Amino acid sequence: MDATRSGALVIACGALAHEIAALRRINHWEALDVQCLPPELHNHPEQIPGRVRAAVEAARGRYARIFVAYADCGTGGRLDALLEPLGIERLPGAHCYEFYATAQRFSELAAEEPGTFYLTDFLVRHFERLVAQTLGIDRHPELIGEYFRNYRRVVYLVQDEANSDSAQARAIAARLGLEFAILRTGYGQLADGLQRAAGGTPAGRPGAEERLAWPR
């Protein structure tokens, strides 16, 4: 990017808006601007590269650095094909579950139980709109057995203990007929990525990772 410009822009998935705002506040990254794209794009991942491209082109020349707060997120490498020639970095991994838990821990979770449905703080808050209504299980609960027949458990990846909702997450697991577990990840590699974008050192990383807990 143009080194004569100042400040940095994060082009982010809207599902990360709350967490990015918290990290920006904690670390006093006032020069870090954030532009969020709609979280509903996750239902249409083929649209993500195009929307990111438009945001990058609109910001070109106005910032010293641009960082993309998306993982691959179902784009099948198309997001990387867009960003790599531009020298723009994105969050690591295939999806937010991986960069929250970190690659090694997520790999362990997947190997331990491939049939795992993951929740984040954002998905717990918006499960009804983004999952239940999209899949139609709010209107046709009999479809739950079809959609989730290969799943065995729900793992709730908690980013912010103070704003988490384990009771709601547990209710979602019960609704889906699955076992329930909690892993407190904190912000994982999201904090590292934003640190590089802001050019600073994180002052706080709430919610350090804990071992998987199976509530009684």
SVG drawing of the C-alpha trace seen along z (x, -y; Angstrom):
<svg xmlns="http://www.w3.org/2000/svg" viewBox="-44 -11 50 50">
<polyline fill="none" stroke="black" stroke-width="0.4" points="0.0,0.0 1.0,-3.7 3.4,-4.3 2.9,-8.1 -0.7,-7.6 -1.4,-7.2 -3.6,-4.9 -5.0,-1.5 -8.3,-0.1 -9.8,3.2 -12.3,4.6 -14.2,7.1 -16.9,9.6 -19.9,8.1 -19.9,11.2 -16.7,9.9 -17.8,6.3 -18.4,6.6 -15.0,8.3 -13.1,5.9 -14.7,2.9 -13.7,4.4 -10.1,5.0 -9.9,1.5 -11.1,-0.1 -8.9,2.0 -5.8,1.3 -6.5,-2.3 -6.1,-1.8 -7.7,-5.2 -6.0,-5.2 -7.5,-1.9 -10.7,-2.4 -13.1,0.5 -15.5,1.2 -17.8,4.2 -19.5,6.1 -22.9,7.9 -22.6,11.1 -25.2,12.6 -22.5,13.0 -21.6,16.2 -24.8,17.7 -23.4,16.7 -19.6,17.0 -19.2,16.7 -20.0,13.0 -17.3,12.3 -14.4,11.8 -16.3,9.3 -17.5,7.3 -14.0,7.2 -12.6,6.2 -15.0,3.2 -14.1,2.2 -10.4,2.4 -10.7,0.4 -12.8,-2.3 -10.1,-2.6 -7.0,-2.5 -4.7,-5.4 -6.4,-6.5 -4.6,-4.2 -1.1,-3.1 -2.3,0.4 -5.4,2.5 -6.1,5.7 -9.0,8.1 -10.7,9.6 -12.0,12.7 -10.7,16.2 -11.2,18.1 -14.9,18.4 -16.0,20.8 -14.6,18.8 -12.5,21.8 -9.2,19.8 -10.8,17.0 -10.3,14.5 -6.6,15.3 -6.4,15.1 -7.7,11.5 -5.6,10.4 -2.2,12.0 -1.3,10.0 -2.2,6.8 0.0,7.7 -3.0,7.6 -3.1,9.9 -6.2,11.7 -7.0,13.7 -5.5,17.2 -7.4,20.4 -10.6,21.6 -13.1,19.9 -13.6,17.9 -13.8,21.1 -10.2,21.9 -8.7,18.5 -10.6,18.1 -9.5,21.6 -6.1,21.4 -5.3,23.9 -3.8,26.6 -6.6,26.6 -9.3,26.6 -7.6,29.5 -7.7,31.4 -11.4,30.6 -12.2,31.8 -10.2,35.0 -11.8,35.7 -15.3,35.3 -15.8,34.6 -19.5,34.2 -19.2,30.9 -21.4,27.8 -19.6,24.7 -21.1,21.6 -19.4,18.2 -20.7,15.3 -22.1,13.8 -23.9,17.0 -25.4,17.5 -26.8,14.0 -28.1,14.3 -28.8,18.1 -32.5,17.5 -32.0,15.2 -28.9,16.6 -29.5,20.4 -33.0,21.2 -34.8,18.9 -32.3,19.5 -32.7,23.3 -36.4,23.1 -36.2,25.1 -38.1,22.3 -41.1,23.2 -40.4,26.9 -38.6,28.3 -38.9,31.8 -36.1,30.7 -33.6,30.6 -33.1,34.3 -32.2,34.1 -29.9,31.1 -28.0,32.3 -28.2,36.1 -24.4,36.4 -23.6,34.1 -23.0,35.3 -22.2,32.2 -22.2,28.4 -19.0,26.6 -19.5,23.0 -16.3,21.0 -16.5,18.1 -14.8,14.9 -15.9,12.6 -17.0,14.2 -18.7,11.0 -20.9,10.9 -21.3,14.6 -24.6,16.5 -23.9,20.1 -27.6,20.7 -28.7,19.7 -25.9,21.8 -27.0,24.8 -30.6,24.2 -29.5,24.3 -27.7,27.6 -30.8,29.0 -33.0,27.8 -30.7,29.6 -30.6,32.7 -26.8,32.6 -24.4,32.8 -23.0,29.5 -19.5,28.2 -17.8,24.9 -14.3,23.8 -13.2,20.3 -10.9,19.1 -10.8,15.4 -10.2,13.5 -7.5,16.0 -5.7,14.9 -8.1,12.1 -6.1,10.0 -2.8,10.9 -4.1,9.8 -5.5,6.5 -2.3,5.8 -0.3,6.1 -2.9,3.9 -2.7,1.3 1.1,1.5 0.8,1.8 1.0,4.2 -2.2,5.6 -2.8,4.2 -5.3,6.8 -6.4,10.3 -9.5,11.2 -10.6,14.7 -7.5,16.9 -8.1,20.3 -9.3,22.9 -9.8,26.7 -13.1,28.0 -15.7,28.1 -18.7,30.4 -21.4,28.9 -23.4,31.3"/>
</svg>
